[in-house]
């Protein structure tokens, strides 16, 4: 009887561990409505933490440059400097490039997943009010007339990855910082080739 109980317990632990690993791997590719990350989870690895860097560009101070391949967003400061943020970008088939402006800013934006996302992930809510568990995060900067945004995230582990449906995500402390620094009308350059 003890052997049976021990084997059953070992099997249960093995299934739980396998499920946890699958969840951890799977959640990098999916939205997690309702999940609220802790401050510790929002602490990024050193290479993706917000920092001032040497940065040569012909773009005017105040311009945002998105470096999709390197997973960085730069806010040009002038004097060959930029404020660099780690970002999550669109996965294969959802990456894009272009020149747009910020047309709108929103604190704690609502989230309405587009039909294409619902088709891929039918378990998602059709609408979610803004708040800490919302996948859009604490702030959103709307890009031109597109459906894409620079926005926060409740999945900080996706920063540095290509997982979104075309938007660019930052951890909530970083999107709040960026939101405060840039006005509506800010030029945004989205590149598919590395900046540096």
C-alpha positions in Angstrom: 0.0 0.0 0.0 2.8 2.4 0.9 4.5 1.7 -2.5 1.2 2.5 -4.3 0.8 5.8 -2.3 4.4 6.7 -3.0 4.1 6.0 -6.7 0.9 7.9 -6.9 2.4 10.9 -5.1 5.5 10.9 -7.4 3.2 10.7 -10.4 1.2 13.6 -9.2 4.3 15.7 -8.6 5.6 14.8 -12.0 2.3 15.9 -13.7 2.3 19.1 -11.7 5.9 20.0 -12.6 5.2 19.2 -16.3 2.1 21.3 -16.2 4.0 24.2 -14.6 6.7 24.0 -17.2 4.2 23.9 -20.0 2.3 26.8 -18.5 5.5 28.8 -18.1 6.6 28.1 -21.7 3.1 28.6 -23.1 2.4 31.9 -21.3 5.2 33.6 -23.3 3.0 33.2 -26.4 -0.4 34.1 -24.9 -2.1 37.0 -23.1 -2.9 36.5 -19.4 -6.0 38.6 -18.6 -6.4 39.2 -14.9 -2.8 38.4 -13.9 -1.2 41.1 -11.8 2.7 41.0 -11.7 4.6 41.7 -8.6 7.2 44.5 -8.4 9.9 41.8 -8.3 8.5 40.3 -11.6 8.7 43.7 -13.2 12.4 43.9 -12.4 14.0 43.2 -15.8 17.3 41.6 -16.5 20.1 44.1 -16.7 20.2 44.3 -20.5 16.6 45.4 -20.7 16.5 47.8 -17.8 15.8 51.5 -18.7 19.1 53.3 -19.1 20.8 56.2 -20.9 23.0 55.1 -23.7 25.4 56.6 -26.3 23.2 56.9 -29.5 24.0 58.6 -32.8 21.1 59.5 -35.0 20.0 62.3 -37.3 16.5 62.2 -35.6 15.5 65.1 -33.5 15.4 64.9 -29.7 12.1 63.6 -28.5 11.8 61.1 -31.4 11.1 57.5 -30.5 13.0 54.8 -32.4 11.8 51.2 -32.1 14.6 48.7 -32.9 12.6 45.5 -33.4 15.4 43.0 -34.0 17.3 44.1 -30.8 14.1 44.5 -28.7 14.8 48.1 -27.7 13.0 51.4 -27.8 15.0 54.5 -27.8 13.8 58.0 -26.9 16.3 60.4 -28.5 17.8 62.9 -26.0 20.3 64.8 -28.1 24.0 65.1 -27.6 24.4 61.5 -28.9 22.4 60.1 -26.1 19.1 58.3 -25.8 17.0 56.7 -23.1 16.8 53.0 -23.9 13.9 50.7 -22.8 13.6 47.0 -23.2 10.5 45.9 -25.1 8.6 43.0 -26.4 7.8 43.0 -30.1 5.5 41.2 -32.6 6.1 37.6 -33.2 6.9 36.2 -36.7 4.3 37.4 -39.2 3.3 40.3 -36.9 6.3 42.5 -37.2 6.2 45.7 -39.2 8.1 48.9 -39.9 7.2 52.5 -40.7 7.0 56.0 -39.7 4.0 57.1 -37.5 3.1 59.6 -34.8 1.6 59.2 -31.4 -2.1 60.1 -32.0 -3.5 59.4 -28.6 -2.5 58.7 -25.0 -4.5 56.7 -22.5 -4.0 55.8 -18.8 -5.1 52.3 -17.9 -6.6 51.6 -21.3 -9.4 49.2 -21.9 -8.6 46.1 -24.0 -10.8 44.8 -26.8 -8.9 41.9 -28.5 -9.4 42.1 -32.3 -11.3 39.3 -34.0 -8.1 37.8 -35.4 -6.7 37.4 -31.9 -10.0 35.9 -30.6 -9.8 33.4 -33.5 -6.2 32.4 -32.4 -7.0 32.4 -28.6 -10.8 31.9 -28.3 -10.6 31.8 -24.5 -9.8 35.5 -24.3 -12.4 37.9 -23.0 -14.2 40.1 -25.7 -13.6 43.2 -23.6 -11.6 44.0 -20.4 -11.7 47.3 -18.5 -8.4 48.9 -17.8 -6.7 48.0 -14.6 -3.7 46.2 -13.1 -4.6 42.8 -14.6 -5.2 44.1 -18.1 -2.8 42.9 -20.8 -2.6 46.5 -22.1 -0.9 47.6 -18.8 -0.8 51.0 -17.2 -0.5 53.2 -20.2 -0.9 53.1 -24.0 0.5 55.4 -26.7 -1.5 54.9 -30.0 0.5 54.7 -33.2 -1.0 56.7 -36.1 -4.1 55.2 -37.6 -2.9 51.6 -37.0 -4.4 49.2 -34.5 -0.9 49.1 -32.8 0.3 50.7 -29.6 3.2 51.2 -27.3 1.7 49.8 -24.1 2.4 48.3 -20.7 2.0 44.6 -20.0 1.0 42.3 -17.2 3.5 39.7 -18.6 6.9 41.3 -17.8 8.7 38.0 -18.6 7.9 38.7 -22.3 10.2 41.7 -22.5 13.0 40.9 -24.9 10.8 38.4 -26.8 8.8 38.4 -30.0 5.4 37.4 -28.8 2.8 40.1 -29.5 0.3 40.6 -32.3 2.2 43.7 -33.5 2.2 46.0 -30.6 5.3 47.0 -28.6 5.1 46.3 -24.9 7.1 47.7 -22.0 6.9 46.8 -18.3 4.5 49.1 -16.5 7.1 51.3 -14.7 8.8 51.9 -18.1 5.6 52.8 -20.1 4.6 55.2 -17.3 8.0 56.8 -17.6 7.8 57.1 -21.4 4.1 58.3 -21.2 5.2 61.2 -19.0 8.1 62.2 -21.4 6.3 62.3 -24.8 3.4 64.3 -26.1 0.7 63.4 -28.7 2.3 64.1 -32.1 5.7 62.5 -31.2 7.4 60.9 -34.2 7.9 57.2 -34.0 10.3 55.3 -36.3 9.8 51.6 -36.3 12.8 49.7 -37.8 13.2 46.1 -38.9 17.0 46.4 -39.1 19.2 46.9 -35.9 19.8 50.5 -35.0 23.3 49.9 -33.5 
